[in-house]
Amino acid sequence: MTEVLLAVVAVLAVLAVIILVLRRRNLAAQRAPRRRVDPLADEPDVYDPHKIGVGDVITYAGIDHVVRGTIVLEEGGTVWREHLLDGSTGRRWLTVEDDEGDLEMTLWMRREGTNLTPDGDVVLDDRVHRQIERGRAAYTAEGTTGTPPSGSMDYADYATADKTGLIAFERWAPTQSWEVSTGRAVTRGELTVYHSTPDA
């Protein structure tokens, strides 16, 4: 009987110690100041420029644009994308590319009636633009782009000396005339992108 009594006392003593330790931890946790936690710390970046695609909505300067079509271009292992954006102020193109690891995004507006061709220096809006790149790229297209589903195209890129003025020449068939667009570089933060699918 004494052994049973001693065993019960020992069990009660162990339980008392456990309860005491748990109460002290609880009190310490209540006294400790709560640390503020970044609610988006585990979230991915707001959007991935390289995953922009047909159906996405892009907000620029407070205006929403729907991505109507995307052209993926490739030349010599370099890949870049052109997205046709349609908004209340009209259509424009967004180019997304990596230039030696640096993200470059440019918004383009079509310029009609310039009669310009990529031959030598080009003067537009009283500014001299010089050629910085020229080539021929293969492409595939999806959605509404105004181009065939695939093919090849010629391009020539021009810029002013300070790089603030940009001109793009594009020709989607050798028999076509050059399309002329003027552009401005945009930063990732200037655009808000809502991907049309959760896994985009």
Backbone as ProteinMPNN parsed JSONL, in Angstrom:
{"seq_chain_A": "MTEVLLAVVAVLAVLAVIILVLRRRNLAAQRAPRRRVDPLADEPDVYDPHKIGVGDVITYAGIDHVVRGTIVLEEGGTVWREHLLDGSTGRRWLTVEDDEGDLEMTLWMRREGTNLTPDGDVVLDDRVHRQIERGRAAYTAEGTTGTPPSGSMDYADYATADKTGLIAFERWAPTQSWEVSTGRAVTRGELTVYHSTPDA", "coords_chain_A": {"N_chain_A": [[0.821, -1.198, 0.0], [1.955, 1.208, 0.747], [3.797, 1.515, -1.303], [2.158, 1.949, -3.501], [1.019, 4.344, -2.777], [3.265, 6.01, -2.735], [3.906, 5.94, -5.473], [1.693, 7.218, -6.601], [1.992, 9.762, -5.486], [4.425, 10.492, -6.666], [3.697, 10.597, -9.403], [1.813, 12.671, -9.29], [3.518, 14.744, -8.504], [5.182, 14.981, -10.759], [3.272, 15.758, -12.683], [2.523, 18.202, -11.586], [4.892, 19.669, -11.922], [5.053, 19.748, -14.722], [2.713, 21.193, -15.334], [3.359, 23.611, -14.103], [5.602, 24.448, -15.643], [4.416, 24.757, -18.155], [2.586, 26.82, -17.614], [4.323, 28.923, -17.005], [5.601, 29.284, -19.481], [3.426, 30.123, -21.016], [2.747, 32.533, -19.736], [5.114, 33.976, -20.254], [4.986, 34.149, -23.013], [2.748, 35.741, -23.291], [3.646, 38.128, -22.212], [5.695, 38.886, -23.928], [6.469, 41.152, -26.542], [4.492, 41.414, -29.481], [5.71, 40.521, -32.629], [5.734, 42.302, -35.639], [4.754, 41.106, -38.804], [5.606, 40.783, -42.196], [2.975, 40.619, -44.378], [3.106, 39.83, -47.002], [5.437, 38.495, -47.357], [5.879, 35.821, -48.021], [4.775, 35.68, -50.458], [4.885, 35.535, -54.071], [6.577, 37.752, -56.45], [4.689, 40.626, -57.527], [3.989, 40.493, -60.244], [5.158, 38.655, -63.097], [7.069, 39.811, -65.61], [7.844, 38.283, -67.81], [5.892, 36.435, -68.088], [3.642, 37.585, -69.038], [0.693, 37.49, -70.968], [-1.812, 36.622, -73.474], [-4.986, 37.874, -72.702], [-4.37, 38.884, -70.214], [-4.559, 41.734, -67.992], [-3.295, 44.955, -68.129], [-2.336, 47.725, -66.322], [-1.549, 50.997, -66.991], [-0.445, 54.22, -66.332], [-2.841, 54.709, -65.03], [-4.76, 53.661, -66.722], [-6.509, 50.891, -67.937], [-5.472, 48.148, -69.912], [-6.109, 45.538, -72.172], [-4.434, 42.547, -72.938], [-4.357, 41.679, -76.137], [-3.021, 40.151, -78.0], [-0.012, 38.217, -78.506], [3.328, 38.207, -79.598], [6.011, 36.111, -80.062], [9.387, 36.43, -80.485], [12.452, 35.377, -82.012], [15.915, 35.424, -82.365], [19.002, 34.264, -83.189], [19.214, 32.843, -80.754], [18.338, 34.681, -78.905], [15.447, 35.731, -77.255], [12.437, 37.554, -77.352], [9.418, 39.339, -76.46], [6.423, 40.71, -77.849], [3.592, 42.48, -77.005], [0.258, 43.111, -77.811], [-1.582, 45.726, -76.702], [-4.765, 46.781, -75.739], [-6.682, 49.519, -75.065], [-8.697, 52.166, -73.556], [-7.601, 54.438, -74.628], [-6.662, 53.702, -77.038], [-4.609, 51.513, -79.108], [-1.501, 49.999, -78.256], [1.876, 48.756, -78.176], [3.706, 46.512, -76.137], [6.973, 45.771, -75.444], [8.911, 43.173, -74.139], [11.939, 42.173, -72.896], [15.074, 40.52, -72.193], [18.153, 41.981, -71.822], [21.21, 41.013, -71.851], [20.806, 40.023, -69.257], [19.517, 42.152, -68.051], [16.328, 43.463, -67.448], [14.274, 44.804, -69.929], [11.705, 46.944, -70.819], [9.452, 48.325, -73.098], [7.124, 50.699, -74.228], [5.214, 51.116, -77.12], [3.958, 53.228, -79.711], [2.127, 53.289, -82.689], [3.104, 55.059, -85.578], [1.675, 56.69, -88.076], [1.96, 57.522, -91.571], [4.547, 58.616, -91.769], [6.417, 58.067, -93.7], [8.996, 57.143, -93.385], [12.048, 55.279, -93.651], [14.366, 52.699, -92.656], [17.1, 53.79, -93.286], [20.184, 54.978, -92.972], [20.677, 57.882, -90.833], [17.759, 58.976, -89.052], [15.281, 61.436, -88.986], [12.877, 62.544, -86.817], [10.198, 64.265, -85.418], [11.802, 66.515, -85.123], [14.156, 65.488, -84.094], [17.22, 63.724, -84.16], [17.73, 60.366, -84.941], [19.653, 57.466, -84.529], [20.694, 54.322, -85.919], [20.646, 51.474, -83.848], [20.362, 48.785, -83.747], [19.744, 45.974, -85.866], [18.045, 43.468, -87.743], [16.854, 40.109, -88.502], [14.164, 38.208, -87.528], [12.677, 35.142, -86.39], [9.253, 34.284, -85.758], [6.387, 33.507, -83.678], [2.886, 33.73, -83.22], [0.076, 34.502, -81.115], [-3.403, 34.884, -80.407], [-4.863, 38.104, -81.129], [-3.006, 39.776, -83.419], [-2.534, 40.791, -85.92], [-0.745, 39.669, -87.6], [0.533, 36.836, -89.509], [0.241, 33.431, -88.152], [2.823, 32.462, -87.802], [6.236, 33.019, -88.888], [8.729, 35.073, -90.433], [10.4, 38.172, -89.746], [11.588, 41.508, -90.49], [13.552, 43.894, -88.734], [14.46, 47.109, -87.377], [16.064, 49.07, -85.071], [16.121, 52.297, -83.634], [17.606, 55.115, -81.946], [17.751, 58.208, -80.102], [20.602, 60.266, -79.243], [20.62, 60.556, -76.46], [19.068, 58.452, -75.715], [16.409, 58.792, -75.082], [14.544, 59.1, -77.051], [12.966, 56.809, -79.084], [12.734, 54.721, -81.925], [11.079, 52.218, -83.73], [11.346, 50.106, -86.463], [9.472, 47.854, -88.355], [8.915, 45.049, -90.436], [6.802, 42.777, -91.811], [6.754, 41.177, -93.974], [8.725, 40.761, -96.912], [7.707, 42.231, -99.053], [6.143, 44.173, -97.96], [5.604, 47.527, -96.715], [7.58, 49.451, -94.36], [6.604, 49.391, -90.958], [6.235, 51.963, -88.61], [7.066, 52.892, -85.35], [7.016, 54.8, -82.341], [8.681, 54.918, -79.187], [8.873, 54.547, -75.573], [10.887, 53.816, -72.795], [9.798, 51.818, -70.056], [9.454, 51.231, -66.562], [9.324, 48.342, -64.426], [7.746, 48.926, -62.202], [5.99, 50.849, -63.144], [3.914, 49.59, -64.311], [0.968, 47.722, -63.676], [0.06, 44.418, -63.466], [-2.414, 42.066, -64.11], [-2.663, 38.806, -64.125], [-4.337, 36.497, -66.269], [-4.784, 33.872, -65.588], [-4.409, 31.795, -62.673], [-1.978, 30.377, -62.54], [-0.277, 31.74, -64.176]], "CA_chain_A": [[0.0, 0.0, 0.0], [2.857, 2.35, 0.789], [4.405, 1.661, -2.641], [1.147, 2.539, -4.377], [0.884, 5.739, -2.37], [4.458, 6.712, -3.213], [3.804, 6.053, -6.937], [0.697, 8.253, -6.892], [2.603, 11.04, -5.136], [5.43, 10.785, -7.689], [2.985, 10.999, -10.629], [1.251, 13.991, -9.043], [4.623, 15.703, -8.504], [5.587, 15.186, -12.169], [2.211, 16.54, -13.328], [2.609, 19.575, -11.066], [6.042, 20.323, -12.58], [4.678, 19.985, -16.132], [1.742, 22.3, -15.355], [4.089, 24.835, -13.76], [6.419, 24.842, -16.812], [3.525, 25.23, -19.218], [2.036, 28.122, -17.218], [5.386, 29.932, -17.14], [5.771, 29.557, -20.927], [2.259, 30.871, -21.456], [2.902, 33.895, -19.22], [6.206, 34.623, -20.982], [4.508, 34.444, -24.372], [1.816, 36.86, -23.211], [4.391, 39.354, -21.909], [6.59, 39.233, -25.044], [5.793, 41.982, -27.555], [4.232, 40.721, -30.75], [6.49, 41.021, -33.761], [4.956, 42.495, -36.861], [5.223, 40.231, -39.874], [5.23, 41.206, -43.542], [1.972, 39.66, -44.857], [3.405, 39.397, -48.378], [6.807, 37.986, -47.407], [5.924, 34.51, -48.674], [4.113, 35.774, -51.757], [5.798, 35.838, -55.181], [6.495, 39.123, -56.949], [3.339, 40.954, -57.95], [3.804, 39.883, -61.562], [6.377, 38.276, -63.814], [6.952, 40.388, -66.953], [8.05, 37.27, -68.846], [4.715, 35.575, -68.173], [2.508, 38.327, -69.583], [0.15, 36.781, -72.122], [-3.138, 36.971, -73.979], [-6.027, 37.876, -71.685], [-3.961, 39.63, -69.032], [-4.913, 43.151, -67.953], [-2.152, 45.764, -67.721], [-2.69, 49.113, -66.021], [-0.448, 51.942, -67.198], [-0.901, 55.601, -66.175], [-4.227, 54.699, -64.579], [-5.656, 53.151, -67.766], [-6.43, 49.438, -68.128], [-5.314, 47.64, -71.275], [-6.198, 44.085, -72.278], [-3.474, 41.968, -73.883], [-5.138, 41.026, -77.19], [-2.193, 39.185, -78.714], [1.404, 38.164, -78.139], [4.258, 37.695, -80.602], [7.291, 35.674, -79.494], [10.396, 36.548, -81.533], [13.734, 34.746, -81.69], [17.01, 35.635, -83.314], [20.307, 33.865, -82.658], [19.109, 32.425, -79.361], [17.722, 35.734, -78.096], [13.985, 35.685, -77.361], [11.712, 38.671, -76.753], [7.979, 39.282, -76.701], [5.677, 41.938, -78.113], [2.193, 42.279, -76.62], [-0.675, 44.13, -78.292], [-2.438, 46.196, -75.617], [-5.93, 47.517, -76.219], [-7.291, 50.259, -73.957], [-9.615, 53.237, -73.937], [-6.873, 55.472, -75.38], [-6.167, 53.119, -78.277], [-3.729, 50.357, -79.044], [-0.058, 50.186, -78.186], [2.612, 47.503, -78.03], [4.667, 46.423, -75.041], [8.062, 44.837, -75.679], [9.567, 42.673, -72.935], [13.12, 41.377, -73.254], [16.257, 40.562, -71.34], [19.35, 42.398, -72.536], [22.352, 40.604, -71.027], [20.373, 39.88, -67.871], [18.747, 43.311, -67.591], [14.982, 43.528, -67.985], [13.935, 46.011, -70.686], [10.323, 47.011, -71.27], [9.22, 49.538, -73.875], [5.785, 50.893, -74.775], [5.305, 51.655, -78.476], [2.761, 53.725, -80.391], [2.285, 53.302, -84.139], [3.116, 56.387, -86.204], [1.244, 56.564, -89.472], [2.233, 58.603, -92.506], [5.868, 59.248, -91.626], [7.183, 57.762, -94.913], [10.385, 56.886, -93.011], [12.629, 53.955, -93.851], [15.588, 52.584, -91.857], [18.279, 53.994, -94.131], [20.958, 56.079, -92.415], [20.046, 58.563, -89.7], [16.339, 59.28, -89.248], [14.832, 62.611, -88.236], [11.456, 62.516, -86.508], [9.885, 65.249, -84.362], [12.969, 67.395, -85.023], [15.231, 64.821, -83.354], [17.989, 62.769, -84.965], [17.801, 59.009, -84.398], [20.656, 56.63, -85.2], [20.418, 52.893, -85.8], [21.381, 50.779, -82.791], [20.238, 47.338, -83.945], [18.997, 45.601, -87.067], [18.127, 42.028, -87.943], [15.713, 39.343, -89.004], [13.786, 37.288, -86.459], [11.55, 34.227, -86.569], [8.235, 34.59, -84.755], [5.098, 32.833, -83.588], [1.915, 34.677, -82.662], [-1.199, 33.973, -80.636], [-4.375, 35.942, -80.179], [-4.996, 39.103, -82.188], [-1.758, 40.515, -83.619], [-2.461, 41.359, -87.261], [0.304, 38.967, -88.332], [0.28, 35.397, -89.638], [0.568, 32.703, -86.926], [4.275, 32.301, -87.685], [6.973, 33.498, -90.047], [9.922, 35.843, -90.091], [10.199, 39.611, -89.936], [12.77, 42.364, -90.441], [13.391, 45.002, -87.786], [15.577, 48.035, -87.178], [15.803, 49.922, -83.906], [16.836, 53.568, -83.643], [17.494, 55.895, -80.712], [18.46, 59.486, -80.042], [21.869, 60.15, -78.519], [20.368, 60.405, -75.018], [18.235, 57.244, -75.58], [15.036, 59.092, -74.663], [13.701, 58.959, -78.229], [13.122, 55.479, -79.679], [11.943, 54.387, -83.111], [11.169, 50.825, -84.171], [10.876, 49.779, -87.807], [9.18, 46.429, -88.487], [8.343, 44.656, -91.728], [6.395, 41.393, -91.596], [6.957, 40.472, -95.251], [9.648, 41.574, -97.726], [6.987, 43.099, -99.985], [5.407, 45.194, -97.213], [6.338, 48.724, -96.312], [7.975, 49.437, -92.96], [5.757, 49.978, -89.929], [7.052, 52.841, -87.768], [6.515, 53.144, -84.014], [7.892, 55.498, -81.392], [8.53, 54.273, -77.893], [9.542, 55.026, -74.367], [11.171, 52.764, -71.83], [9.013, 51.846, -68.833], [9.969, 50.368, -65.504], [8.383, 47.337, -63.938], [6.834, 49.548, -61.256], [4.998, 51.693, -63.807], [2.831, 48.743, -64.799], [0.327, 46.737, -62.803], [-0.384, 43.342, -64.345], [-3.303, 41.061, -63.547], [-2.622, 37.626, -65.003], [-5.687, 35.97, -66.49], [-4.888, 32.561, -64.956], [-3.646, 31.787, -61.43], [-0.632, 29.831, -62.683], [0.481, 32.512, -65.177]], "C_chain_A": [[0.856, 1.25, 0.0], [3.477, 2.586, -0.574], [3.431, 2.316, -3.613], [0.997, 4.019, -4.059], [2.061, 6.567, -2.846], [4.403, 6.926, -4.736], [2.828, 7.158, -7.328], [1.269, 9.635, -6.598], [3.628, 11.45, -6.193], [4.773, 11.263, -8.979], [2.411, 12.392, -10.469], [2.335, 15.066, -9.05], [5.081, 16.013, -9.922], [4.547, 16.04, -12.891], [2.259, 17.994, -12.867], [3.749, 20.334, -11.727], [5.691, 20.661, -14.03], [3.713, 21.169, -16.227], [2.434, 23.628, -15.065], [4.906, 25.351, -14.948], [5.534, 25.409, -17.924], [2.934, 26.601, -18.884], [3.073, 29.224, -17.359], [5.614, 30.285, -18.616], [4.622, 30.425, -21.445], [2.345, 32.327, -21.001], [3.998, 34.652, -19.97], [5.769, 35.007, -22.391], [3.559, 35.633, -24.366], [2.538, 38.18, -22.965], [5.247, 39.817, -23.086], [5.829, 40.085, -26.056], [5.617, 41.198, -28.85], [5.045, 41.361, -31.86], [5.57, 41.176, -34.963], [5.597, 41.702, -37.989], [4.723, 40.776, -41.2], [4.226, 40.2, -44.103], [2.244, 39.137, -46.263], [4.787, 38.763, -48.499], [6.905, 36.666, -48.151], [5.263, 34.52, -50.04], [5.141, 36.017, -52.849], [5.691, 37.305, -55.559], [5.102, 39.364, -57.512], [3.043, 40.398, -59.341], [5.167, 39.577, -62.164], [6.252, 38.818, -65.235], [7.086, 39.351, -68.07], [6.866, 36.321, -68.989], [3.476, 36.336, -68.612], [2.012, 37.599, -70.826], [-1.252, 37.235, -72.459], [-4.162, 36.836, -72.855], [-5.656, 38.609, -70.422], [-4.435, 41.081, -69.142], [-3.717, 43.913, -67.4], [-2.623, 47.195, -67.507], [-1.44, 49.968, -66.16], [-1.028, 53.345, -67.153], [-2.387, 55.66, -65.837], [-5.228, 54.158, -65.579], [-5.423, 51.656, -67.938], [-6.329, 49.105, -69.609], [-5.421, 46.112, -71.232], [-5.151, 43.62, -73.286], [-4.273, 41.159, -74.9], [-4.342, 39.955, -77.916], [-0.748, 39.294, -78.276], [2.206, 37.564, -79.288], [5.558, 37.345, -79.891], [8.306, 35.648, -80.633], [11.705, 35.93, -81.059], [14.732, 35.025, -82.793], [18.322, 35.257, -82.627], [20.283, 33.473, -81.192], [18.518, 33.461, -78.432], [16.22, 35.728, -78.344], [13.411, 36.936, -76.701], [10.255, 38.588, -77.17], [7.415, 40.675, -76.954], [4.209, 41.643, -77.847], [1.346, 43.435, -77.138], [-1.637, 44.47, -77.159], [-3.566, 47.043, -76.191], [-6.608, 48.183, -75.033], [-8.16, 51.386, -74.471], [-8.926, 54.344, -74.722], [-6.292, 54.924, -76.68], [-5.244, 51.944, -78.034], [-2.277, 50.787, -78.96], [0.563, 48.818, -78.01], [3.565, 47.612, -76.845], [5.696, 45.362, -75.395], [8.691, 44.47, -74.344], [10.745, 41.808, -73.373], [14.194, 41.497, -72.186], [17.44, 40.936, -72.213], [20.539, 42.143, -71.62], [21.984, 40.579, -69.554], [19.571, 41.042, -67.321], [17.38, 43.322, -68.266], [14.776, 44.858, -68.693], [12.493, 45.915, -71.138], [10.107, 48.359, -71.949], [7.78, 49.551, -74.366], [5.902, 51.623, -76.106], [3.95, 52.119, -78.962], [3.054, 53.783, -81.887], [2.224, 54.73, -84.655], [2.804, 56.218, -87.691], [1.726, 57.766, -90.29], [3.586, 59.278, -92.368], [6.702, 59.102, -92.897], [8.661, 57.532, -94.608], [10.781, 55.449, -93.344], [13.944, 53.897, -93.067], [16.848, 52.637, -92.721], [19.042, 55.202, -93.603], [20.268, 56.675, -91.204], [18.614, 58.936, -90.061], [15.981, 60.48, -88.385], [13.319, 62.517, -88.08], [11.22, 63.433, -85.318], [11.095, 66.14, -84.061], [14.109, 66.801, -84.19], [15.902, 63.79, -84.249], [18.065, 61.438, -84.232], [18.812, 58.215, -85.226], [20.357, 55.155, -84.942], [21.283, 52.271, -84.703], [21.322, 49.264, -82.96], [19.4, 47.074, -85.185], [19.116, 44.101, -87.245], [16.867, 41.44, -88.519], [15.404, 38.278, -87.963], [12.651, 36.372, -86.905], [10.528, 34.53, -85.481], [7.087, 33.596, -84.8], [4.158, 33.805, -82.885], [0.691, 33.939, -82.164], [-2.119, 35.138, -80.311], [-4.442, 36.872, -81.374], [-3.711, 39.906, -82.295], [-1.694, 41.211, -84.97], [-1.372, 40.73, -88.107], [-0.139, 37.535, -88.598], [0.663, 34.685, -88.331], [2.069, 32.495, -86.718], [4.931, 32.808, -88.955], [8.263, 34.163, -89.611], [9.681, 37.3, -90.433], [11.542, 40.331, -89.863], [12.506, 43.491, -89.443], [14.637, 45.872, -87.79], [15.186, 48.965, -86.044], [16.706, 51.139, -83.937], [16.649, 54.271, -82.302], [18.199, 57.226, -80.88], [19.727, 59.291, -79.208], [21.658, 59.933, -77.026], [19.451, 59.226, -74.702], [16.805, 57.529, -75.101], [14.056, 58.992, -75.83], [13.986, 57.63, -78.903], [12.208, 55.33, -80.882], [12.172, 52.927, -83.434], [10.586, 50.72, -85.573], [10.637, 48.27, -87.839], [8.528, 46.181, -89.842], [8.071, 43.161, -91.656], [6.421, 40.564, -92.861], [7.834, 41.356, -96.122], [8.946, 42.545, -98.66], [6.227, 44.22, -99.275], [6.28, 46.412, -96.966], [6.646, 48.629, -94.817], [6.888, 50.053, -92.08], [6.66, 50.763, -88.986], [6.34, 53.069, -86.441], [7.525, 53.942, -83.204], [7.623, 54.937, -80.011], [9.211, 55.005, -76.768], [9.73, 53.845, -73.439], [10.281, 52.937, -70.614], [9.646, 50.907, -67.823], [8.887, 49.385, -65.081], [7.334, 47.968, -63.022], [5.783, 50.436, -61.886], [3.785, 50.909, -64.281], [2.274, 47.898, -63.668], [-0.268, 45.684, -63.717], [-1.243, 42.362, -63.562], [-3.322, 39.888, -64.52], [-4.004, 36.997, -65.087], [-5.878, 34.591, -65.874], [-4.009, 32.536, -63.727], [-2.222, 31.294, -61.588], [0.202, 30.572, -63.699], [1.742, 33.078, -64.553]], "O_chain_A": [[0.531, 2.235, -0.662], [3.668, 3.735, -0.973], [3.825, 3.134, -4.444], [0.865, 4.847, -4.961], [1.886, 7.695, -3.308], [4.809, 7.979, -5.227], [3.082, 7.932, -8.25], [1.059, 10.573, -7.367], [3.695, 12.619, -6.573], [5.236, 12.228, -9.587], [2.497, 13.212, -11.383], [2.11, 16.172, -9.542], [5.339, 17.17, -10.255], [4.908, 16.952, -13.635], [2.058, 18.909, -13.665], [3.601, 21.51, -12.059], [6.006, 21.752, -14.504], [3.868, 22.039, -17.085], [2.139, 24.642, -15.696], [4.906, 26.55, -15.229], [5.87, 26.415, -18.549], [2.795, 27.448, -19.766], [2.75, 30.333, -17.784], [5.798, 31.454, -18.955], [4.84, 31.353, -22.224], [2.056, 33.243, -21.771], [3.835, 35.831, -20.286], [6.14, 36.066, -22.897], [3.549, 36.436, -25.299], [2.105, 39.228, -23.446], [5.501, 41.013, -23.229], [4.684, 39.783, -26.392], [6.486, 40.424, -29.252], [5.067, 42.583, -32.01], [4.749, 40.309, -35.263], [6.82, 41.638, -38.109], [3.567, 41.181, -41.321], [4.577, 39.035, -44.292], [1.681, 38.122, -46.671], [5.263, 38.518, -49.608], [7.895, 36.41, -48.835], [5.196, 33.489, -50.709], [6.17, 36.642, -52.592], [4.825, 38.021, -55.057], [4.417, 38.427, -57.922], [1.95, 39.885, -59.58], [6.183, 40.161, -61.789], [5.414, 38.338, -65.998], [6.514, 39.516, -69.147], [6.834, 35.497, -69.903], [2.372, 35.795, -68.565], [2.812, 37.144, -71.643], [-1.809, 38.12, -71.81], [-4.204, 35.827, -72.152], [-6.534, 38.933, -69.622], [-4.678, 41.587, -70.237], [-3.186, 43.572, -66.343], [-3.228, 47.802, -68.391], [-0.412, 49.703, -65.536], [-1.996, 53.638, -67.854], [-3.103, 56.549, -66.298], [-6.43, 54.187, -65.318], [-4.285, 51.207, -68.069], [-7.009, 49.7, -70.446], [-4.869, 45.478, -70.333], [-4.995, 44.216, -74.352], [-4.802, 40.094, -74.581], [-4.905, 38.97, -78.393], [-0.313, 40.317, -77.748], [1.821, 36.551, -79.873], [6.139, 38.181, -79.199], [8.122, 34.94, -81.623], [12.027, 35.952, -79.871], [14.441, 34.884, -83.981], [18.703, 35.85, -81.617], [21.238, 33.745, -80.464], [18.223, 33.153, -77.278], [15.769, 35.72, -79.489], [13.846, 37.33, -75.619], [9.898, 37.868, -78.102], [7.853, 41.667, -76.371], [3.646, 40.689, -78.383], [1.68, 44.601, -76.927], [-2.408, 43.622, -76.709], [-3.337, 47.915, -77.029], [-7.056, 47.509, -74.105], [-8.339, 51.543, -75.679], [-9.593, 55.113, -75.413], [-5.515, 55.606, -77.348], [-5.114, 51.447, -76.916], [-1.879, 51.808, -79.523], [-0.129, 47.839, -77.731], [4.148, 48.665, -76.59], [5.353, 44.201, -75.618], [8.97, 45.339, -73.519], [10.581, 40.842, -74.118], [14.216, 42.439, -71.394], [17.702, 40.287, -73.226], [20.84, 42.941, -70.732], [22.742, 41.048, -68.704], [19.0, 40.938, -66.235], [17.275, 43.205, -69.487], [15.065, 45.916, -68.135], [12.095, 44.933, -71.763], [10.526, 49.399, -71.44], [7.274, 48.543, -74.859], [6.605, 52.628, -76.209], [2.925, 51.502, -78.674], [4.107, 54.27, -82.3], [1.385, 55.518, -84.218], [3.6, 55.662, -88.447], [1.878, 58.872, -89.77], [3.751, 60.413, -92.814], [7.592, 59.914, -93.151], [9.501, 57.71, -95.491], [9.957, 54.535, -93.319], [14.571, 54.931, -92.838], [17.563, 51.645, -92.861], [18.592, 56.336, -93.77], [19.381, 56.056, -90.616], [18.298, 59.18, -91.225], [16.331, 60.539, -87.206], [12.579, 62.425, -89.059], [11.952, 63.383, -84.33], [11.373, 66.471, -82.909], [14.931, 67.538, -83.646], [15.239, 63.073, -84.999], [18.418, 61.384, -83.054], [18.823, 58.283, -86.455], [19.837, 54.787, -83.889], [22.49, 52.507, -84.636], [22.135, 48.541, -82.384], [18.484, 47.826, -85.516], [20.155, 43.517, -86.938], [15.954, 42.14, -88.956], [16.293, 37.528, -87.56], [11.784, 36.764, -87.686], [10.895, 34.983, -84.396], [6.845, 32.938, -85.812], [4.588, 34.605, -82.055], [0.308, 32.9, -82.701], [-1.668, 36.235, -79.982], [-4.12, 36.481, -82.495], [-3.358, 40.637, -81.37], [-0.89, 42.125, -85.156], [-1.098, 41.198, -89.212], [-1.09, 37.062, -87.977], [1.341, 35.275, -87.489], [2.528, 32.367, -85.583], [4.267, 33.004, -89.973], [8.815, 33.854, -88.555], [8.864, 37.624, -91.296], [12.499, 39.841, -89.263], [11.382, 43.979, -89.324], [15.724, 45.427, -88.158], [14.114, 49.569, -86.058], [17.898, 51.038, -84.225], [15.656, 54.05, -81.608], [19.118, 57.364, -81.687], [19.893, 58.264, -78.549], [22.424, 59.209, -76.39], [19.093, 59.019, -73.542], [16.075, 56.602, -74.752], [12.858, 58.816, -75.613], [15.131, 57.351, -79.259], [11.054, 55.758, -80.86], [13.304, 52.445, -83.418], [9.477, 51.185, -85.837], [11.489, 47.495, -87.405], [7.717, 46.971, -90.326], [8.992, 42.367, -91.463], [6.137, 39.367, -92.823], [7.706, 42.58, -96.079], [9.516, 43.573, -99.026], [5.718, 45.127, -99.933], [7.508, 46.345, -97.0], [6.046, 47.828, -94.101], [6.323, 51.096, -92.41], [7.729, 50.286, -88.606], [5.155, 53.399, -86.412], [8.735, 53.779, -83.362], [6.505, 54.532, -79.693], [9.998, 55.931, -76.965], [8.856, 52.988, -73.31], [10.029, 54.061, -70.181], [10.289, 49.921, -68.182], [7.701, 49.578, -65.347], [6.164, 47.587, -63.064], [4.781, 50.753, -61.245], [2.752, 51.49, -64.613], [3.016, 47.418, -62.811], [-1.014, 46.009, -64.641], [-0.855, 41.89, -62.493], [-3.915, 39.965, -65.596], [-4.747, 36.965, -64.106], [-7.014, 34.171, -65.655], [-2.961, 33.182, -63.713], [-1.336, 31.734, -60.856], [1.281, 30.105, -64.065], [2.514, 33.757, -65.23]]}, "name": "protein", "num_of_chains": 1, "seq": "MTEVLLAVVAVLAVLAVIILVLRRRNLAAQRAPRRRVDPLADEPDVYDPHKIGVGDVITYAGIDHVVRGTIVLEEGGTVWREHLLDGSTGRRWLTVEDDEGDLEMTLWMRREGTNLTPDGDVVLDDRVHRQIERGRAAYTAEGTTGTPPSGSMDYADYATADKTGLIAFERWAPTQSWEVSTGRAVTRGELTVYHSTPDA"}
